[in-house]
Amino acid sequence: MKVKLQNLLWVTMLLLLVGCKSSKNVIKDSTDIQQYLSSKVELTIPHGDAVFTVNGTMKMKQGELVQMSLLMPLFRSEVARIEATPTYLLMVDRMNRRFVKASERDLRGYLPSDSYNRLEKLILAAAKPGGKATMSGEDLGIKKLANARIELYDFSSSPFSIEPTTISTRYRQVTIEELLQLLMSL
């Protein structure tokens, strides 16, 4: 009886130790990140009395492209995509079939200069152990969304295939101002 009880205690301790493992994957050091980094994303935007939270994925090919796909909670279909490169920013609203593609020059006044490099540095820092995985809109340099929060977790540096987004002719191009007004009125 004493041996069974002792074995049960050992098994319980082992299960507790296994259960204490963090689900947040981090990249051990910057040499682990060759060119590719992916993660899961949680975007939280306070609006009036409500708070909107959307999950998704982020893929980054260092020095070339960062793609963020935001998914509808229940159906897991893409509702929005944000794509950043050193030369342009693309925001696609899948629900209303519209998009904005703006050069870095067009984004002056909305985003800080050299915003792509800033974004890339924040993502790489978040992937490191103890890195800041939760960022505010202010951290990203977006003053109008200073209270918004984005959390990156479950990182991977495994290579993947990534291509720039192609826009269907069914989508209507809008200005940055139009898209921001529509987003703020939601």
CNS distance restraints for C-alpha pairs under 8 A (distance, minus, plus):
assign (resid   1 and name CA) (resid   5 and name CA) 6.26 0.50 0.50
assign (resid   2 and name CA) (resid   6 and name CA) 6.16 0.50 0.50
assign (resid   3 and name CA) (resid   7 and name CA) 6.12 0.50 0.50
assign (resid   4 and name CA) (resid   8 and name CA) 6.07 0.50 0.50
assign (resid   5 and name CA) (resid   9 and name CA) 6.25 0.50 0.50
assign (resid   6 and name CA) (resid  10 and name CA) 6.36 0.50 0.50
assign (resid   7 and name CA) (resid  11 and name CA) 6.16 0.50 0.50
assign (resid   8 and name CA) (resid  12 and name CA) 6.08 0.50 0.50
assign (resid   9 and name CA) (resid  13 and name CA) 6.12 0.50 0.50
assign (resid  10 and name CA) (resid  14 and name CA) 6.10 0.50 0.50
assign (resid  11 and name CA) (resid  15 and name CA) 6.14 0.50 0.50
assign (resid  12 and name CA) (resid  16 and name CA) 6.17 0.50 0.50
assign (resid  13 and name CA) (resid  17 and name CA) 6.19 0.50 0.50
assign (resid  14 and name CA) (resid  18 and name CA) 6.21 0.50 0.50
assign (resid  15 and name CA) (resid  19 and name CA) 5.96 0.50 0.50
assign (resid  16 and name CA) (resid  20 and name CA) 6.19 0.50 0.50
assign (resid  17 and name CA) (resid  21 and name CA) 7.05 0.50 0.50
assign (resid  23 and name CA) (resid 154 and name CA) 7.12 0.50 0.50
assign (resid  24 and name CA) (resid 153 and name CA) 5.68 0.50 0.50
assign (resid  24 and name CA) (resid 154 and name CA) 5.13 0.50 0.50
assign (resid  24 and name CA) (resid 155 and name CA) 7.64 0.50 0.50
assign (resid  25 and name CA) (resid 153 and name CA) 6.63 0.50 0.50
assign (resid  25 and name CA) (resid 154 and name CA) 4.55 0.50 0.50
assign (resid  25 and name CA) (resid 155 and name CA) 5.33 0.50 0.50
assign (resid  25 and name CA) (resid 156 and name CA) 7.51 0.50 0.50
assign (resid  26 and name CA) (resid 127 and name CA) 5.20 0.50 0.50
assign (resid  26 and name CA) (resid 128 and name CA) 5.55 0.50 0.50
assign (resid  26 and name CA) (resid 129 and name CA) 5.50 0.50 0.50
assign (resid  26 and name CA) (resid 153 and name CA) 7.76 0.50 0.50
assign (resid  26 and name CA) (resid 154 and name CA) 6.94 0.50 0.50
assign (resid  26 and name CA) (resid 155 and name CA) 5.68 0.50 0.50
assign (resid  26 and name CA) (resid 156 and name CA) 7.70 0.50 0.50
assign (resid  27 and name CA) (resid  32 and name CA) 6.49 0.50 0.50
assign (resid  27 and name CA) (resid  33 and name CA) 7.45 0.50 0.50
assign (resid  27 and name CA) (resid 127 and name CA) 5.42 0.50 0.50
assign (resid  27 and name CA) (resid 128 and name CA) 5.10 0.50 0.50
assign (resid  27 and name CA) (resid 129 and name CA) 6.55 0.50 0.50
assign (resid  27 and name CA) (resid 155 and name CA) 6.83 0.50 0.50
assign (resid  27 and name CA) (resid 156 and name CA) 7.20 0.50 0.50
assign (resid  27 and name CA) (resid 157 and name CA) 7.42 0.50 0.50
assign (resid  28 and name CA) (resid  32 and name CA) 6.63 0.50 0.50
assign (resid  28 and name CA) (resid 128 and name CA) 6.21 0.50 0.50
assign (resid  28 and name CA) (resid 129 and name CA) 6.38 0.50 0.50
assign (resid  29 and name CA) (resid  33 and name CA) 7.55 0.50 0.50
assign (resid  29 and name CA) (resid 128 and name CA) 6.18 0.50 0.50
assign (resid  29 and name CA) (resid 129 and name CA) 7.76 0.50 0.50
assign (resid  30 and name CA) (resid  34 and name CA) 7.99 0.50 0.50
assign (resid  30 and name CA) (resid 124 and name CA) 7.89 0.50 0.50
assign (resid  30 and name CA) (resid 128 and name CA) 7.35 0.50 0.50
assign (resid  32 and name CA) (resid 157 and name CA) 6.84 0.50 0.50
assign (resid  33 and name CA) (resid  37 and name CA) 6.73 0.50 0.50
assign (resid  33 and name CA) (resid 157 and name CA) 5.66 0.50 0.50
assign (resid  34 and name CA) (resid 157 and name CA) 7.45 0.50 0.50
assign (resid  35 and name CA) (resid  60 and name CA) 8.00 0.50 0.50
assign (resid  35 and name CA) (resid  61 and name CA) 5.54 0.50 0.50
assign (resid  35 and name CA) (resid  62 and name CA) 5.08 0.50 0.50
assign (resid  35 and name CA) (resid 157 and name CA) 7.83 0.50 0.50
assign (resid  35 and name CA) (resid 159 and name CA) 7.69 0.50 0.50
assign (resid  36 and name CA) (resid  59 and name CA) 7.53 0.50 0.50
assign (resid  36 and name CA) (resid  60 and name CA) 5.76 0.50 0.50
assign (resid  36 and name CA) (resid  61 and name CA) 4.79 0.50 0.50
assign (resid  36 and name CA) (resid  62 and name CA) 6.24 0.50 0.50
assign (resid  36 and name CA) (resid 157 and name CA) 5.38 0.50 0.50
assign (resid  36 and name CA) (resid 158 and name CA) 6.57 0.50 0.50
assign (resid  36 and name CA) (resid 159 and name CA) 5.59 0.50 0.50
assign (resid  36 and name CA) (resid 160 and name CA) 7.18 0.50 0.50
assign (resid  37 and name CA) (resid  59 and name CA) 5.95 0.50 0.50
assign (resid  37 and name CA) (resid  60 and name CA) 5.18 0.50 0.50
assign (resid  37 and name CA) (resid  61 and name CA) 6.66 0.50 0.50
assign (resid  37 and name CA) (resid  62 and name CA) 7.78 0.50 0.50
assign (resid  37 and name CA) (resid 155 and name CA) 6.93 0.50 0.50
assign (resid  37 and name CA) (resid 156 and name CA) 5.70 0.50 0.50
assign (resid  37 and name CA) (resid 157 and name CA) 4.54 0.50 0.50
assign (resid  37 and name CA) (resid 158 and name CA) 7.05 0.50 0.50
assign (resid  37 and name CA) (resid 159 and name CA) 7.73 0.50 0.50
assign (resid  38 and name CA) (resid  57 and name CA) 7.38 0.50 0.50
assign (resid  38 and name CA) (resid  58 and name CA) 5.43 0.50 0.50
assign (resid  38 and name CA) (resid  59 and name CA) 4.35 0.50 0.50
assign (resid  38 and name CA) (resid  60 and name CA) 6.12 0.50 0.50
assign (resid  38 and name CA) (resid 155 and name CA) 5.60 0.50 0.50
assign (resid  38 and name CA) (resid 156 and name CA) 5.25 0.50 0.50
assign (resid  38 and name CA) (resid 157 and name CA) 6.44 0.50 0.50
assign (resid  38 and name CA) (resid 158 and name CA) 7.97 0.50 0.50
assign (resid  39 and name CA) (resid  57 and name CA) 5.86 0.50 0.50
assign (resid  39 and name CA) (resid  58 and name CA) 5.26 0.50 0.50
assign (resid  39 and name CA) (resid  59 and name CA) 6.70 0.50 0.50
assign (resid  39 and name CA) (resid 152 and name CA) 6.13 0.50 0.50
assign (resid  39 and name CA) (resid 153 and name CA) 5.63 0.50 0.50
assign (resid  39 and name CA) (resid 154 and name CA) 5.31 0.50 0.50
assign (resid  39 and name CA) (resid 155 and name CA) 4.35 0.50 0.50
assign (resid  39 and name CA) (resid 156 and name CA) 6.29 0.50 0.50
assign (resid  40 and name CA) (resid  55 and name CA) 7.47 0.50 0.50
assign (resid  40 and name CA) (resid  56 and name CA) 5.86 0.50 0.50
assign (resid  40 and name CA) (resid  57 and name CA) 4.41 0.50 0.50
assign (resid  40 and name CA) (resid  58 and name CA) 6.04 0.50 0.50
assign (resid  40 and name CA) (resid 152 and name CA) 5.76 0.50 0.50
assign (resid  40 and name CA) (resid 153 and name CA) 5.33 0.50 0.50
assign (resid  40 and name CA) (resid 154 and name CA) 5.86 0.50 0.50
assign (resid  40 and name CA) (resid 155 and name CA) 7.14 0.50 0.50
assign (resid  41 and name CA) (resid  55 and name CA) 5.47 0.50 0.50
assign (resid  41 and name CA) (resid  56 and name CA) 4.93 0.50 0.50
assign (resid  41 and name CA) (resid  57 and name CA) 5.20 0.50 0.50
assign (resid  41 and name CA) (resid  58 and name CA) 6.44 0.50 0.50
assign (resid  41 and name CA) (resid 150 and name CA) 6.90 0.50 0.50
assign (resid  41 and name CA) (resid 151 and name CA) 5.65 0.50 0.50
assign (resid  41 and name CA) (resid 152 and name CA) 4.80 0.50 0.50
assign (resid  41 and name CA) (resid 153 and name CA) 6.52 0.50 0.50
assign (resid  42 and name CA) (resid  53 and name CA) 6.83 0.50 0.50
assign (resid  42 and name CA) (resid  54 and name CA) 5.80 0.50 0.50
assign (resid  42 and name CA) (resid  55 and name CA) 4.42 0.50 0.50
assign (resid  42 and name CA) (resid  56 and name CA) 6.42 0.50 0.50
assign (resid  42 and name CA) (resid 150 and name CA) 5.65 0.50 0.50
assign (resid  42 and name CA) (resid 151 and name CA) 5.11 0.50 0.50
assign (resid  42 and name CA) (resid 152 and name CA) 6.70 0.50 0.50
assign (resid  43 and name CA) (resid  53 and name CA) 5.53 0.50 0.50
assign (resid  43 and name CA) (resid  54 and name CA) 5.23 0.50 0.50
assign (resid  43 and name CA) (resid  55 and name CA) 6.18 0.50 0.50
assign (resid  43 and name CA) (resid 148 and name CA) 7.51 0.50 0.50
assign (resid  43 and name CA) (resid 149 and name CA) 5.87 0.50 0.50
assign (resid  43 and name CA) (resid 150 and name CA) 4.48 0.50 0.50
assign (resid  43 and name CA) (resid 151 and name CA) 6.51 0.50 0.50
assign (resid  44 and name CA) (resid  51 and name CA) 6.76 0.50 0.50
assign (resid  44 and name CA) (resid  52 and name CA) 5.55 0.50 0.50
assign (resid  44 and name CA) (resid  53 and name CA) 4.31 0.50 0.50
assign (resid  44 and name CA) (resid  54 and name CA) 6.55 0.50 0.50
assign (resid  44 and name CA) (resid 148 and name CA) 5.70 0.50 0.50
assign (resid  44 and name CA) (resid 149 and name CA) 5.08 0.50 0.50
assign (resid  44 and name CA) (resid 150 and name CA) 6.25 0.50 0.50
assign (resid  45 and name CA) (resid  51 and name CA) 5.73 0.50 0.50
assign (resid  45 and name CA) (resid  52 and name CA) 5.17 0.50 0.50
assign (resid  45 and name CA) (resid  53 and name CA) 6.45 0.50 0.50
assign (resid  45 and name CA) (resid 145 and name CA) 7.78 0.50 0.50
assign (resid  45 and name CA) (resid 147 and name CA) 7.06 0.50 0.50
assign (resid  45 and name CA) (resid 148 and name CA) 4.47 0.50 0.50
assign (resid  45 and name CA) (resid 149 and name CA) 6.46 0.50 0.50
assign (resid  46 and name CA) (resid  50 and name CA) 6.01 0.50 0.50
assign (resid  46 and name CA) (resid  51 and name CA) 4.21 0.50 0.50
assign (resid  46 and name CA) (resid  52 and name CA) 6.15 0.50 0.50
assign (resid  46 and name CA) (resid 147 and name CA) 6.80 0.50 0.50
assign (resid  46 and name CA) (resid 148 and name CA) 6.30 0.50 0.50
assign (resid  47 and name CA) (resid  51 and name CA) 5.80 0.50 0.50
assign (resid  47 and name CA) (resid  52 and name CA) 7.34 0.50 0.50
assign (resid  54 and name CA) (resid  70 and name CA) 6.44 0.50 0.50
assign (resid  54 and name CA) (resid  71 and name CA) 6.60 0.50 0.50
assign (resid  54 and name CA) (resid  72 and name CA) 7.02 0.50 0.50
assign (resid  54 and name CA) (resid  73 and name CA) 6.72 0.50 0.50
assign (resid  55 and name CA) (resid  70 and name CA) 5.84 0.50 0.50
assign (resid  55 and name CA) (resid  71 and name CA) 5.82 0.50 0.50
assign (resid  55 and name CA) (resid  72 and name CA) 7.64 0.50 0.50
assign (resid  55 and name CA) (resid  73 and name CA) 7.03 0.50 0.50
assign (resid  56 and name CA) (resid  68 and name CA) 7.17 0.50 0.50
assign (resid  56 and name CA) (resid  69 and name CA) 5.39 0.50 0.50
assign (resid  56 and name CA) (resid  70 and name CA) 4.31 0.50 0.50
assign (resid  56 and name CA) (resid  71 and name CA) 5.17 0.50 0.50
assign (resid  57 and name CA) (resid  68 and name CA) 5.74 0.50 0.50
assign (resid  57 and name CA) (resid  69 and name CA) 5.31 0.50 0.50
assign (resid  57 and name CA) (resid  70 and name CA) 6.72 0.50 0.50
assign (resid  58 and name CA) (resid  66 and name CA) 7.16 0.50 0.50
assign (resid  58 and name CA) (resid  67 and name CA) 5.64 0.50 0.50
assign (resid  58 and name CA) (resid  68 and name CA) 4.38 0.50 0.50
assign (resid  58 and name CA) (resid  69 and name CA) 6.41 0.50 0.50
assign (resid  59 and name CA) (resid  66 and name CA) 5.76 0.50 0.50
assign (resid  59 and name CA) (resid  67 and name CA) 5.20 0.50 0.50
assign (resid  59 and name CA) (resid  68 and name CA) 6.49 0.50 0.50
assign (resid  59 and name CA) (resid 162 and name CA) 7.78 0.50 0.50
assign (resid  60 and name CA) (resid  64 and name CA) 7.84 0.50 0.50
assign (resid  60 and name CA) (resid  65 and name CA) 5.68 0.50 0.50
assign (resid  60 and name CA) (resid  66 and name CA) 4.31 0.50 0.50
assign (resid  60 and name CA) (resid  67 and name CA) 6.31 0.50 0.50
assign (resid  61 and name CA) (resid  65 and name CA) 5.25 0.50 0.50
assign (resid  61 and name CA) (resid  66 and name CA) 6.46 0.50 0.50
assign (resid  61 and name CA) (resid 162 and name CA) 7.75 0.50 0.50
assign (resid  62 and name CA) (resid  66 and name CA) 7.88 0.50 0.50
assign (resid  62 and name CA) (resid 120 and name CA) 7.39 0.50 0.50
assign (resid  63 and name CA) (resid  85 and name CA) 7.89 0.50 0.50
assign (resid  63 and name CA) (resid  86 and name CA) 7.48 0.50 0.50
assign (resid  63 and name CA) (resid 117 and name CA) 8.00 0.50 0.50
assign (resid  63 and name CA) (resid 120 and name CA) 7.91 0.50 0.50
assign (resid  64 and name CA) (resid  85 and name CA) 5.73 0.50 0.50
assign (resid  64 and name CA) (resid  86 and name CA) 6.77 0.50 0.50
assign (resid  65 and name CA) (resid  83 and name CA) 7.07 0.50 0.50
assign (resid  65 and name CA) (resid  84 and name CA) 5.82 0.50 0.50
assign (resid  65 and name CA) (resid  85 and name CA) 4.76 0.50 0.50
assign (resid  65 and name CA) (resid  86 and name CA) 7.62 0.50 0.50
assign (resid  65 and name CA) (resid 164 and name CA) 7.74 0.50 0.50
assign (resid  66 and name CA) (resid  83 and name CA) 5.68 0.50 0.50
assign (resid  66 and name CA) (resid  84 and name CA) 5.17 0.50 0.50
assign (resid  66 and name CA) (resid  85 and name CA) 6.50 0.50 0.50
assign (resid  66 and name CA) (resid 120 and name CA) 7.85 0.50 0.50
assign (resid  67 and name CA) (resid  81 and name CA) 7.15 0.50 0.50
assign (resid  67 and name CA) (resid  82 and name CA) 5.83 0.50 0.50
assign (resid  67 and name CA) (resid  83 and name CA) 4.45 0.50 0.50
assign (resid  67 and name CA) (resid  84 and name CA) 6.52 0.50 0.50
assign (resid  68 and name CA) (resid  81 and name CA) 5.64 0.50 0.50
assign (resid  68 and name CA) (resid  82 and name CA) 5.11 0.50 0.50
assign (resid  68 and name CA) (resid  83 and name CA) 6.30 0.50 0.50
assign (resid  69 and name CA) (resid  78 and name CA) 6.46 0.50 0.50
assign (resid  69 and name CA) (resid  79 and name CA) 7.83 0.50 0.50
assign (resid  69 and name CA) (resid  80 and name CA) 6.10 0.50 0.50
assign (resid  69 and name CA) (resid  81 and name CA) 4.57 0.50 0.50
assign (resid  69 and name CA) (resid  82 and name CA) 6.56 0.50 0.50
assign (resid  70 and name CA) (resid  78 and name CA) 5.72 0.50 0.50
assign (resid  70 and name CA) (resid  79 and name CA) 5.86 0.50 0.50
assign (resid  70 and name CA) (resid  80 and name CA) 5.20 0.50 0.50
assign (resid  70 and name CA) (resid  81 and name CA) 6.11 0.50 0.50
assign (resid  71 and name CA) (resid  76 and name CA) 5.15 0.50 0.50
assign (resid  71 and name CA) (resid  77 and name CA) 5.29 0.50 0.50
assign (resid  71 and name CA) (resid  78 and name CA) 4.37 0.50 0.50
assign (resid  71 and name CA) (resid  79 and name CA) 5.44 0.50 0.50
assign (resid  71 and name CA) (resid  80 and name CA) 7.12 0.50 0.50
assign (resid  72 and name CA) (resid  76 and name CA) 4.91 0.50 0.50
assign (resid  72 and name CA) (resid  77 and name CA) 5.41 0.50 0.50
assign (resid  72 and name CA) (resid  78 and name CA) 6.15 0.50 0.50
assign (resid  72 and name CA) (resid  79 and name CA) 5.91 0.50 0.50
assign (resid  78 and name CA) (resid  94 and name CA) 6.90 0.50 0.50
assign (resid  79 and name CA) (resid  93 and name CA) 6.38 0.50 0.50
assign (resid  79 and name CA) (resid  94 and name CA) 4.95 0.50 0.50
assign (resid  79 and name CA) (resid  95 and name CA) 5.66 0.50 0.50
assign (resid  80 and name CA) (resid  91 and name CA) 7.34 0.50 0.50
assign (resid  80 and name CA) (resid  92 and name CA) 5.45 0.50 0.50
assign (resid  80 and name CA) (resid  93 and name CA) 4.79 0.50 0.50
assign (resid  80 and name CA) (resid  94 and name CA) 5.37 0.50 0.50
assign (resid  80 and name CA) (resid  95 and name CA) 7.49 0.50 0.50
assign (resid  81 and name CA) (resid  90 and name CA) 7.87 0.50 0.50
assign (resid  81 and name CA) (resid  91 and name CA) 5.84 0.50 0.50
assign (resid  81 and name CA) (resid  92 and name CA) 5.07 0.50 0.50
assign (resid  81 and name CA) (resid  93 and name CA) 6.90 0.50 0.50
assign (resid  81 and name CA) (resid  94 and name CA) 7.72 0.50 0.50
assign (resid  82 and name CA) (resid  89 and name CA) 7.37 0.50 0.50
assign (resid  82 and name CA) (resid  90 and name CA) 5.69 0.50 0.50
assign (resid  82 and name CA) (resid  91 and name CA) 4.57 0.50 0.50
assign (resid  82 and name CA) (resid  92 and name CA) 6.38 0.50 0.50
assign (resid  83 and name CA) (resid  89 and name CA) 5.76 0.50 0.50
assign (resid  83 and name CA) (resid  90 and name CA) 4.96 0.50 0.50
assign (resid  83 and name CA) (resid  91 and name CA) 6.45 0.50 0.50
assign (resid  83 and name CA) (resid 164 and name CA) 7.81 0.50 0.50
assign (resid  83 and name CA) (resid 165 and name CA) 7.62 0.50 0.50
assign (resid  84 and name CA) (resid  88 and name CA) 6.09 0.50 0.50
assign (resid  84 and name CA) (resid  89 and name CA) 4.55 0.50 0.50
assign (resid  84 and name CA) (resid  90 and name CA) 6.37 0.50 0.50
assign (resid  84 and name CA) (resid 116 and name CA) 6.67 0.50 0.50
assign (resid  85 and name CA) (resid  89 and name CA) 6.38 0.50 0.50
assign (resid  85 and name CA) (resid 116 and name CA) 6.34 0.50 0.50
assign (resid  86 and name CA) (resid 104 and name CA) 7.80 0.50 0.50
assign (resid  86 and name CA) (resid 114 and name CA) 7.90 0.50 0.50
assign (resid  86 and name CA) (resid 116 and name CA) 5.40 0.50 0.50
assign (resid  86 and name CA) (resid 117 and name CA) 7.37 0.50 0.50
assign (resid  87 and name CA) (resid 103 and name CA) 5.84 0.50 0.50
assign (resid  87 and name CA) (resid 104 and name CA) 5.78 0.50 0.50
assign (resid  88 and name CA) (resid 101 and name CA) 6.82 0.50 0.50
assign (resid  88 and name CA) (resid 102 and name CA) 5.48 0.50 0.50
assign (resid  88 and name CA) (resid 103 and name CA) 4.23 0.50 0.50
assign (resid  88 and name CA) (resid 104 and name CA) 5.54 0.50 0.50
assign (resid  89 and name CA) (resid 100 and name CA) 7.87 0.50 0.50
assign (resid  89 and name CA) (resid 101 and name CA) 5.73 0.50 0.50
assign (resid  89 and name CA) (resid 102 and name CA) 5.33 0.50 0.50
assign (resid  89 and name CA) (resid 103 and name CA) 6.38 0.50 0.50
assign (resid  89 and name CA) (resid 104 and name CA) 7.33 0.50 0.50
assign (resid  90 and name CA) (resid  99 and name CA) 7.17 0.50 0.50
assign (resid  90 and name CA) (resid 100 and name CA) 5.64 0.50 0.50
assign (resid  90 and name CA) (resid 101 and name CA) 4.39 0.50 0.50
assign (resid  90 and name CA) (resid 102 and name CA) 6.48 0.50 0.50
assign (resid  91 and name CA) (resid  99 and name CA) 5.55 0.50 0.50
assign (resid  91 and name CA) (resid 100 and name CA) 5.25 0.50 0.50
assign (resid  91 and name CA) (resid 101 and name CA) 6.56 0.50 0.50
assign (resid  92 and name CA) (resid  97 and name CA) 7.54 0.50 0.50
assign (resid  92 and name CA) (resid  98 and name CA) 6.14 0.50 0.50
assign (resid  92 and name CA) (resid  99 and name CA) 4.36 0.50 0.50
assign (resid  92 and name CA) (resid 100 and name CA) 6.60 0.50 0.50
assign (resid  93 and name CA) (resid  97 and name CA) 5.71 0.50 0.50
assign (resid  93 and name CA) (resid  98 and name CA) 5.31 0.50 0.50
assign (resid  93 and name CA) (resid  99 and name CA) 5.87 0.50 0.50
assign (resid  94 and name CA) (resid  98 and name CA) 6.89 0.50 0.50
assign (resid  97 and name CA) (resid 170 and name CA) 6.95 0.50 0.50
assign (resid  97 and name CA) (resid 171 and name CA) 4.62 0.50 0.50
assign (resid  97 and name CA) (resid 172 and name CA) 6.33 0.50 0.50
assign (resid  98 and name CA) (resid 171 and name CA) 4.89 0.50 0.50
assign (resid  98 and name CA) (resid 172 and name CA) 4.54 0.50 0.50
assign (resid  98 and name CA) (resid 173 and name CA) 5.60 0.50 0.50
assign (resid  98 and name CA) (resid 174 and name CA) 6.64 0.50 0.50
assign (resid  99 and name CA) (resid 171 and name CA) 6.83 0.50 0.50
assign (resid  99 and name CA) (resid 172 and name CA) 6.33 0.50 0.50
assign (resid  99 and name CA) (resid 173 and name CA) 4.98 0.50 0.50
assign (resid  99 and name CA) (resid 174 and name CA) 6.02 0.50 0.50
assign (resid  99 and name CA) (resid 179 and name CA) 7.96 0.50 0.50
assign (resid 100 and name CA) (resid 173 and name CA) 5.79 0.50 0.50
assign (resid 100 and name CA) (resid 174 and name CA) 5.60 0.50 0.50
assign (resid 100 and name CA) (resid 175 and name CA) 6.10 0.50 0.50
assign (resid 100 and name CA) (resid 176 and name CA) 6.18 0.50 0.50
assign (resid 100 and name CA) (resid 179 and name CA) 7.42 0.50 0.50
assign (resid 101 and name CA) (resid 173 and name CA) 7.85 0.50 0.50
assign (resid 102 and name CA) (resid 106 and name CA) 5.60 0.50 0.50
assign (resid 102 and name CA) (resid 107 and name CA) 6.58 0.50 0.50
assign (resid 102 and name CA) (resid 176 and name CA) 7.64 0.50 0.50
assign (resid 103 and name CA) (resid 107 and name CA) 6.51 0.50 0.50
assign (resid 104 and name CA) (resid 108 and name CA) 6.84 0.50 0.50
assign (resid 104 and name CA) (resid 113 and name CA) 7.68 0.50 0.50
assign (resid 107 and name CA) (resid 111 and name CA) 5.80 0.50 0.50
assign (resid 108 and name CA) (resid 112 and name CA) 6.85 0.50 0.50
assign (resid 108 and name CA) (resid 113 and name CA) 7.01 0.50 0.50
assign (resid 110 and name CA) (resid 142 and name CA) 6.66 0.50 0.50
assign (resid 110 and name CA) (resid 143 and name CA) 7.91 0.50 0.50
assign (resid 111 and name CA) (resid 115 and name CA) 6.47 0.50 0.50
assign (resid 111 and name CA) (resid 141 and name CA) 5.90 0.50 0.50
assign (resid 111 and name CA) (resid 142 and name CA) 5.87 0.50 0.50
assign (resid 112 and name CA) (resid 141 and name CA) 5.89 0.50 0.50
assign (resid 112 and name CA) (resid 142 and name CA) 7.88 0.50 0.50
assign (resid 114 and name CA) (resid 118 and name CA) 6.49 0.50 0.50
assign (resid 115 and name CA) (resid 119 and name CA) 6.05 0.50 0.50
assign (resid 115 and name CA) (resid 140 and name CA) 7.93 0.50 0.50
assign (resid 115 and name CA) (resid 141 and name CA) 7.83 0.50 0.50
assign (resid 116 and name CA) (resid 120 and name CA) 6.16 0.50 0.50
assign (resid 117 and name CA) (resid 121 and name CA) 6.14 0.50 0.50
assign (resid 118 and name CA) (resid 122 and name CA) 6.30 0.50 0.50
assign (resid 118 and name CA) (resid 140 and name CA) 7.50 0.50 0.50
assign (resid 119 and name CA) (resid 123 and name CA) 6.26 0.50 0.50
assign (resid 119 and name CA) (resid 140 and name CA) 6.68 0.50 0.50
assign (resid 120 and name CA) (resid 124 and name CA) 6.15 0.50 0.50
assign (resid 121 and name CA) (resid 125 and name CA) 6.05 0.50 0.50
assign (resid 122 and name CA) (resid 126 and name CA) 6.11 0.50 0.50
assign (resid 123 and name CA) (resid 127 and name CA) 6.41 0.50 0.50
assign (resid 123 and name CA) (resid 133 and name CA) 7.90 0.50 0.50
assign (resid 123 and name CA) (resid 152 and name CA) 7.98 0.50 0.50
assign (resid 124 and name CA) (resid 128 and name CA) 6.89 0.50 0.50
assign (resid 125 and name CA) (resid 131 and name CA) 5.44 0.50 0.50
assign (resid 125 and name CA) (resid 132 and name CA) 6.73 0.50 0.50
assign (resid 125 and name CA) (resid 133 and name CA) 7.91 0.50 0.50
assign (resid 126 and name CA) (resid 130 and name CA) 7.81 0.50 0.50
assign (resid 126 and name CA) (resid 131 and name CA) 4.41 0.50 0.50
assign (resid 126 and name CA) (resid 132 and name CA) 4.83 0.50 0.50
assign (resid 126 and name CA) (resid 133 and name CA) 4.42 0.50 0.50
assign (resid 126 and name CA) (resid 134 and name CA) 7.76 0.50 0.50
assign (resid 126 and name CA) (resid 152 and name CA) 7.15 0.50 0.50
assign (resid 127 and name CA) (resid 131 and name CA) 6.24 0.50 0.50
assign (resid 127 and name CA) (resid 133 and name CA) 7.12 0.50 0.50
assign (resid 127 and name CA) (resid 153 and name CA) 7.86 0.50 0.50
assign (resid 127 and name CA) (resid 155 and name CA) 6.34 0.50 0.50
assign (resid 133 and name CA) (resid 151 and name CA) 5.54 0.50 0.50
assign (resid 133 and name CA) (resid 152 and name CA) 5.27 0.50 0.50
assign (resid 133 and name CA) (resid 153 and name CA) 6.84 0.50 0.50
assign (resid 134 and name CA) (resid 149 and name CA) 6.74 0.50 0.50
assign (resid 134 and name CA) (resid 150 and name CA) 5.62 0.50 0.50
assign (resid 134 and name CA) (resid 151 and name CA) 4.24 0.50 0.50
assign (resid 134 and name CA) (resid 152 and name CA) 6.51 0.50 0.50
assign (resid 135 and name CA) (resid 139 and name CA) 5.89 0.50 0.50
assign (resid 135 and name CA) (resid 140 and name CA) 7.31 0.50 0.50
assign (resid 135 and name CA) (resid 149 and name CA) 5.63 0.50 0.50
assign (resid 135 and name CA) (resid 150 and name CA) 5.31 0.50 0.50
assign (resid 135 and name CA) (resid 151 and name CA) 6.36 0.50 0.50
assign (resid 136 and name CA) (resid 140 and name CA) 6.65 0.50 0.50
assign (resid 136 and name CA) (resid 146 and name CA) 6.11 0.50 0.50
assign (resid 136 and name CA) (resid 147 and name CA) 6.22 0.50 0.50
assign (resid 136 and name CA) (resid 148 and name CA) 5.51 0.50 0.50
assign (resid 136 and name CA) (resid 149 and name CA) 4.43 0.50 0.50
assign (resid 136 and name CA) (resid 150 and name CA) 6.29 0.50 0.50
assign (resid 137 and name CA) (resid 141 and name CA) 6.27 0.50 0.50
assign (resid 137 and name CA) (resid 142 and name CA) 5.12 0.50 0.50
assign (resid 137 and name CA) (resid 143 and name CA) 6.65 0.50 0.50
assign (resid 137 and name CA) (resid 144 and name CA) 7.82 0.50 0.50
assign (resid 137 and name CA) (resid 145 and name CA) 5.06 0.50 0.50
assign (resid 137 and name CA) (resid 146 and name CA) 4.24 0.50 0.50
assign (resid 137 and name CA) (resid 147 and name CA) 6.11 0.50 0.50
assign (resid 137 and name CA) (resid 148 and name CA) 5.17 0.50 0.50
assign (resid 137 and name CA) (resid 149 and name CA) 6.21 0.50 0.50
assign (resid 137 and name CA) (resid 150 and name CA) 7.79 0.50 0.50
assign (resid 138 and name CA) (resid 142 and name CA) 5.40 0.50 0.50
assign (resid 138 and name CA) (resid 143 and name CA) 5.58 0.50 0.50
assign (resid 138 and name CA) (resid 145 and name CA) 6.99 0.50 0.50
assign (resid 138 and name CA) (resid 146 and name CA) 4.37 0.50 0.50
assign (resid 138 and name CA) (resid 147 and name CA) 7.31 0.50 0.50
assign (resid 139 and name CA) (resid 146 and name CA) 7.87 0.50 0.50
assign (resid 142 and name CA) (resid 146 and name CA) 6.19 0.50 0.50
assign (resid 167 and name CA) (resid 171 and name CA) 6.84 0.50 0.50
assign (resid 174 and name CA) (resid 178 and name CA) 6.21 0.50 0.50
assign (resid 174 and name CA) (resid 179 and name CA) 6.64 0.50 0.50
assign (resid 175 and name CA) (resid 179 and name CA) 6.40 0.50 0.50
assign (resid 176 and name CA) (resid 180 and name CA) 6.09 0.50 0.50
assign (resid 177 and name CA) (resid 181 and name CA) 6.09 0.50 0.50
assign (resid 178 and name CA) (resid 182 and name CA) 6.20 0.50 0.50
assign (resid 179 and name CA) (resid 183 and name CA) 6.09 0.50 0.50
assign (resid 180 and name CA) (resid 184 and name CA) 6.02 0.50 0.50
assign (resid 181 and name CA) (resid 185 and name CA) 6.14 0.50 0.50
assign (resid 182 and name CA) (resid 186 and name CA) 6.57 0.50 0.50
